[in-house]
Amino acid sequence: MKLSRPLYVAILSVAGIAVSFYLLTVHWGWWSAVCLGVGDCEAVNTSRFSEFLGLPVALWGIGAYVALLAASLAVLRQKFSPWAARGLFLIAAVGVAFSIYLTYIEVFVLHEICPWCVLSAILVTLIAVLSALEMRAAEMETDGV
């Protein structure tokens, strides 16, 4: 069975929801982060940069991954195409840009790395690549190519 790009995006989005939820529980102090022997997740996840517009960055991540999941399912079910494919790419592109900003903060301001944050950045980047390919394919279909 050949898996489609939207299905891969859905699977990666579920993984992103799980990572973001874990980071949210750490941010709220439910337990200490397991940093896998790399960096200081606590320093990153409790820094002044761990909130955006008054909400934890991890909560924004959950929202973004839920939106990516919904858009990928719309593409998968061929609902609202090619708009769903465009929306999927737009959300993923914003996610990549925000991840770049947060990674910059980690490396150059906090001088710490959070492997869970890096994993989230990798997930959203993979989603962006897959969604760009899907958007291109959807637009080629509507152009009759």
C-alpha positions as CSV (number, residue, x, y, z in Angstrom):
1,M,0.0,0.0,0.0
2,K,1.4,3.4,-1.0
3,L,1.0,6.1,1.6
4,S,0.1,9.6,0.3
5,R,1.8,12.8,1.4
6,P,-1.3,14.1,3.3
7,L,-1.3,10.9,5.3
8,Y,2.3,11.3,6.2
9,V,1.5,14.9,7.2
10,A,-1.3,13.7,9.4
11,I,1.0,11.2,11.1
12,L,3.7,13.8,11.6
13,S,1.1,16.3,12.9
14,V,-0.1,13.7,15.5
15,A,3.6,13.3,16.6
16,G,3.9,17.1,16.8
17,I,0.8,17.3,19.0
18,A,2.3,14.7,21.3
19,V,5.7,16.6,21.5
20,S,4.0,19.9,22.1
21,F,1.7,18.5,24.7
22,Y,4.7,17.0,26.6
23,L,6.4,20.4,26.4
24,L,3.3,22.1,27.7
25,T,3.1,19.8,30.7
26,V,6.8,20.6,31.4
27,H,6.1,24.3,31.0
28,W,3.3,24.0,33.5
29,G,5.6,22.3,36.0
30,W,3.9,18.9,36.1
31,W,7.3,17.3,36.0
32,S,10.9,17.8,34.9
33,A,11.8,17.4,31.3
34,V,13.7,14.4,30.1
35,C,16.4,16.1,28.0
36,L,18.0,12.9,26.7
37,G,21.4,14.0,28.0
38,V,21.4,17.0,25.6
39,G,21.0,20.7,26.6
40,D,18.7,22.0,29.3
41,C,15.0,21.7,28.4
42,E,14.0,23.3,31.7
43,A,16.0,26.5,30.9
44,V,14.4,26.7,27.5
45,N,10.9,25.7,28.4
46,T,10.7,28.1,31.4
47,S,12.6,31.1,29.9
48,R,10.9,34.4,29.2
49,F,10.8,33.2,25.5
50,S,8.6,30.2,26.4
51,E,5.5,32.3,26.1
52,F,4.1,34.2,23.1
53,L,1.3,36.7,23.5
54,G,0.8,35.5,27.0
55,L,0.4,31.8,26.1
56,P,3.0,29.0,26.3
57,V,4.7,28.4,23.0
58,A,3.9,24.7,23.4
59,L,0.2,25.6,23.5
60,W,0.6,27.5,20.2
61,G,2.4,24.4,18.9
62,I,-0.6,22.2,19.8
63,G,-2.9,24.6,18.0
64,A,-0.7,24.7,14.9
65,Y,-0.3,20.9,14.7
66,V,-4.1,20.4,15.2
67,A,-4.6,22.9,12.3
68,L,-2.1,21.0,10.2
69,L,-3.8,17.7,11.0
70,A,-7.2,19.1,10.0
71,A,-5.8,20.6,6.8
72,S,-4.1,17.3,5.9
73,L,-7.3,15.4,6.5
74,A,-9.1,17.8,4.3
75,V,-6.5,17.3,1.5
76,L,-6.6,13.6,2.1
77,R,-10.4,13.5,1.7
78,Q,-10.2,15.9,-1.2
79,K,-12.3,18.6,0.5
80,F,-11.8,22.2,-0.4
81,S,-8.8,21.4,-2.7
82,P,-6.6,23.2,-3.7
83,W,-7.4,25.6,-0.9
84,A,-6.8,23.0,1.8
85,A,-3.4,22.3,0.2
86,R,-2.6,26.0,0.2
87,G,-3.7,26.4,3.8
88,L,-1.7,23.4,4.8
89,F,1.4,24.9,3.3
90,L,0.8,28.3,4.8
91,I,0.4,27.0,8.3
92,A,3.5,24.8,7.9
93,A,5.5,27.7,6.5
94,V,4.6,29.9,9.5
95,G,5.5,27.0,11.7
96,V,8.9,26.7,10.1
97,A,9.5,30.5,10.4
98,F,8.6,30.5,14.1
99,S,10.8,27.4,14.7
100,I,13.7,29.2,13.1
101,Y,13.1,32.1,15.4
102,L,12.9,29.9,18.5
103,T,16.0,27.9,17.5
104,Y,17.9,31.2,17.1
105,I,16.7,32.1,20.7
106,E,17.9,28.7,22.0
107,V,21.3,28.8,20.4
108,F,22.3,32.5,20.5
109,V,20.4,34.0,23.4
110,L,19.8,31.2,25.9
111,H,22.9,29.1,24.9
112,E,20.9,25.9,25.5
113,I,19.2,23.3,23.3
114,C,16.0,21.5,24.0
115,P,15.9,18.3,22.0
116,W,12.1,18.2,22.1
117,C,12.0,21.7,20.6
118,V,14.4,20.5,17.9
119,L,12.3,17.5,17.2
120,S,9.2,19.8,16.8
121,A,11.2,22.0,14.4
122,I,12.2,18.9,12.4
123,L,8.6,17.7,12.3
124,V,7.2,21.0,11.1
125,T,9.9,21.3,8.5
126,L,9.1,17.8,7.1
127,I,5.4,18.8,7.1
128,A,6.3,22.0,5.2
129,V,8.3,20.1,2.5
130,L,5.5,17.5,2.1
131,S,2.8,20.2,2.0
132,A,4.7,22.2,-0.7
133,L,4.9,19.1,-2.8
134,E,1.2,18.4,-2.2
135,M,0.2,22.0,-3.0
136,R,2.2,21.8,-6.3
137,A,0.4,18.6,-7.2
138,A,-3.0,20.0,-6.3
139,E,-2.4,23.1,-8.5
140,M,-1.2,21.0,-11.4
141,E,-4.4,19.0,-11.1
142,T,-6.6,22.1,-11.3
143,D,-4.5,23.4,-14.2
144,G,-5.2,20.1,-16.0
145,V,-1.6,19.1,-16.2
